[in-house]
Amino acid sequence: MPASSLGHNPIYRREARMGHPRHWWRRHKPLCLLLALGMGVASWIELIAAPAASWGPAQATAMSHAMTFVFLIFGPFHSVLSLQRDLHARMLESIVLTEVTPQTYLQGKLFASLRPAFLLLAPLWLRSLLIEIRFNANLGALAGLGESELIYASLIQSSLSFVIEALLLVLGVLCYGSLGLAMTLRFRSASLAMSVVALLALLIDVWGPAGLRHLIESRGPGLADYAIGVLFGLSVGLIFLKYMLYRYFMDCSAARLRQWAFG
């Protein structure tokens, strides 16, 4: 959704208006900043200060999965809870009877609740760089040779690869957030919606890639070049799929919202 459209969305402005006592950004921005800072400091300690004998790639990968999962569910969970509060307060009838369309209401609700969560992308990017520094043997060899330019080039390449991963994560958050809204309106249960969102986030963005990576590595180094192409193709496909699912679930939520208000 373009930024200009969000700026004219009355629900988004209501949810994200500075100074409002119920303003989510104002209330939860410190929490997001504290969580982002904690993730960054934890990554720095475990990947720079922790002894190599006690903290290897397996432990670092498990921690990365946990942080990714937190990012994926943080915003969608609040979207579901915020919608549930409006349902219990019977605000939807009055909102739908105004000039605000169901799509406008849902998009404003979703994007306003997701905005602070995007702060967590910064420590995830920092973590990807620290993992590259700690576990890439080539960087250690280059540092011993004084090849700083090649080290910077490797870190830039790592950052560019994180851009694709971040795009997948952001679209995943939109997809899971809109799915949570659709399920909340369909089953009128925030707990069920959040459980399904958490399970799908684990399967698609945490356990799925981890299992695929383990399968490729277990077949030997000969598949490395082939695997890069396969993973890139899957990433492009997932980007398109997650965007289409976001639009589909948003349309389902809008239709359900009309039924809720007038049914």
Buried (B, 14 or more C-beta within 10 A) or exposed (E): BEEEEBEEBBBBBBBBEEEBEEBBBBEBBEEBEEBBEEBBEBBBEBBEEBEEEEBEEEEBBEBBBEBBBBBBBBBBBBBBBBBBEBBEEEEBEEBBEEEBBBBBBBBBBBBBBBBBBBBBBEBBBBBBBBBBBBBBEEBEEBEEEEBEEBBEEBBEEBBEBBEBBBBBBBBBBBBBBBBBBBBBBBEEBBEBBBEBBBEBBBEBBBBEBBEBEEEBEEEEEEBEEEBEEEBEEBBEEBBEBBBEBBEBBBBBBBEBBBEBBEE
